[in-house]
Amino acid sequence: MNITEYNPNNEPEPSFITEFKVKQIRNELLKFVDRVNPIWYSTLTDAQISELKTYRQSLLDITLQTGYPTDIYWPEKPNWL
């Protein structure tokens, strides 16, 4: 069972658990982005590189959002990724 799905009594979670879950999801998305092969990276257009950098930075900045950790905006992954 994934920890992000565990809530046996359907009760509101303490904020530290919510924060942990959000960071766990964010970190998994960052791992996916960071796995971009450097050789493949060199074949990206300047626009794609910029889009990838913006997406990655948006993931890092999730903790800076006003509604964090309960009301956050997840950035859209580039379609080509």
N, C-alpha and C positions, 0 to 999 in steps of 0.2 A: 504494500500500500504506500502510495506517495504521501509524504507529510502535508503537502498542499491540499490534500483531499480529506484529511482526518479531522473530523469534528463530530464525535459520537452523539452529543446531546443537542446539536444545532444551536449552541449558545454563542453569544459574542465572544470573540477571542481577546485575550489581553493584547495590548498593542505590541509588546515585545515579540509575541508569537507571529502576529501579522507582519511585523517588520522582518522577522527571520524568513518567513515564506516569500515575501517580496524579493528580498536579497537573494534567496536561493534561486528563484526563477530568473532574476536578472543575471546572476552569475552563470547559469546554464546558457542563456542567450549570448552572453559575452564569450563563453567558451566556443560556441558555434562560430561566431564572427572571427575569433582569434585563430581558428583552425584554417583560415584561408591560406592556402599554400603560397609561399612567397613567389614561386615560379608562375603560378596562375595569377597572382596579384599583379605581376609585371605585364600581363596581357589586358588588364582593365583599362578602360578609357579614363580620362581625367575626371569626367562627370561621375563615373562609377566609383572611383577612389574617393571623391568628395562625398558622395552619398554614403559610402561605407563608413567613412570617418565621422560623419554627422550622426549616423545611426548608432555607432559605438559610443560616441560622446553622450548622446541622449540616454542611452542605457546607464552610463555612469552617473548621469545627473538626476536619475529618478529620485534619489534620496533628498534632492534639493527642492522637489516640487512642494507646493503649498499644502496639498492634501495628503502628503506622505505620512504614514504608510497605508492609510485606508482608502484614499481616493486619489488614484494616480492615473496618469495617461501613459500607456505603453506605446512607444514609438513603432511605426510600421517598418517592418523589415523590407529592404529593397526587393523588388519583384525578381530580379535576376539572381539573387543570392540563394 
